[in-house]
Amino acid sequence: MNRISFAFRSFFSILLGGSLPADIAQAFGYFKPAPVKASSPAPPPKPQFSPSDGAVQMLGILQRDARLIDFLMEDIAPYSDEQVGAAVRDIHTQARQSLERYLKLAPVIDAVEETVVNTSGLDSASYKLIGNVPPSGKAGSGLLRHKGWKAEKVDLPAAKPTSVLAPAELEIE
């Protein structure tokens, strides 16, 4: 009698619903295959950026615009002060223009140097105590020796991560 019940249920289920009831399919060893979803190609993984990528990119920009790395890696001991001064003037101007183009820099503490500044309300990571630092490592105020710098805005162009600061240059003759 059970088989007749299965037959009628199967017939009307297929006729009206288009599929075999799950309990009947399982009883007879029929399993409905899982529907295969049309798969679209997986998007390429996004490149993983690290803080060092921005540092390398900024050094690359300073090298490209001001040849800063060339200057820093050069042994300047054999040159006269006048020669070094002349080279530094151009490097300084070009490096400053690059920084201003890609970064908005501001002082960490916007006060007059050599004046007393209160540290309350300041993030302890934004200043460094020097001189006679108390054993607790904290002080309520101190003489401002350097304002410090922070990047309020960074606007570097999109670039792929790389370790190359400046490509080698080969002249073809």
N, C-alpha and C positions, 0 to 999 in steps of 0.2 A: 504494500500500500504506500510505503514511503517513496518508492520509485515513481509511482503515478503522480504523487504530490510534487515531486521534483520536476517531472516532465511538464505538468501544467504551469508551475511557477516559472520554469525556464522559458517555456513557449511565450507566455504573456510578458515576461520581463524583457525578453529579446524583442518581441513585437512592439511593445510600448516604450521601453527604455533604451533599447539598443545594446544591452549588455546582460551577461549572465550574472545572477546573484552571487555574491562572494562566497556564501556558505555552501552553495551547490558546487561551485567551481572547485572549492577546496575539498569537498567530499569526494569528487571524482578525479582529483589530482590535476585539475586544470588551474593554472595560475595565470592571471592576467599580467602580461608583461608591463613593466613600468613604462609609462610614456616617455619617449625619447624627445627631449626638447632640442629644437634646432639651436645649435650653439653658434654664437657669433664669435669671431676671432677675439681672443682676449686682448684688451688694450695693453700696449707695452708698459712695463712697470715704470713708474715715475723715478727719475734719478734721485738717489738719496744724497742730499747735500749736508755737509757738516760745517761747523764754524770755520774750520781751516780753509774751506773752499773760498769763502769771502776774503780771508786774509791773503790767500795766494792770488786771488783776482785783483785785490787792491795793490799788492806789490807789483803785479804784472802791469797795472795801469801806471804806477809811478815809474816803473822801468821804461815803459813805452813812451810816456810823455816827458820824463825828466832824466832818464838814464840813471836813476838813483842807485840801483844795484851795481851798475858798472862803477860808479863813483865810490860806493862803500867797499867794494871788493878790490879796488885799486890801492896799491901801496903808494901813499902820497908823501912818504918821508923824503924822497929825493927832490921834490919840487919846492920851490920857494913859496913863502907866504903869499906873495903877490899872485903867483900862478894858481895856488889853491883858492885864494879869495875870488879870483876872476871866474874860476869854474863853479864855485859854490853859488855865486850870485845868480847865474842862469839856472842851476839846478833848483835853487830855492824858489825862484819865481815860477818855474814850470810845475814843480811839485805842489806848491801852494794852490795854483790854478786847478790842478787835478783834484786835490782834496775838496776845494770849494765846489767843484762840478758834481761830485758824487756823494759828498757828506755834508750834513749841516752840523757843525761843531759848536759847542758852547762850553763855557767854564762850568765845572762842577759846583764851585762856590763863587758866585758872582759878587765879589767884594774886593776892596783895595788890598793888594799885597802889603805885608808888614803892619797890618791892623789886627786887632784881636777879634776872633770869630767864635761864636757860641756853637757847639756841636749838637746841642739838643735838637731833636727833630730831623737830624741828618742820618741817612743810612750809613752804618759803620763801614760798609764796603766802599763808600764813596770818598773816604778820606783815610789818610795814613798818618798816624802820630809819629813824630820824630823828636829827638832831643831827650829830655829827662822824662821819659814815659813812666807813669806810675805802675807799680807791680800789677794792679788790677787791669791794666791795658785800656783804661777808660779815662777820659778827661772831659770836663764840662766846657772848656774853651781852650784856645791856643792861638798863637801868632801865625797868621796865614803866610806861608812862605811860597806856595805855588797854588794857583787856582784850580789846577787839574783840568782835564778835558773829558767831555762825554760826547757821544754821537747822538744828537737828537733825531736825526733822520739819515738813513742810508739809502741811496738810490743808485745801486750798481746795475749796470746793464745785464740782461739775461746772458748767462754763459754756462757752458758745460763744465763740470768739475774737471780740473786738470792739475798736474803738479808742475807744468811748464810755466815759468814766469815770463819768459821771453824766448821765442824760438831762435835757434841759431840762424845766422844770416850767411848765405852762400852766394857769392857773386859769380855769375857765369861770364866767362870771357870768350 
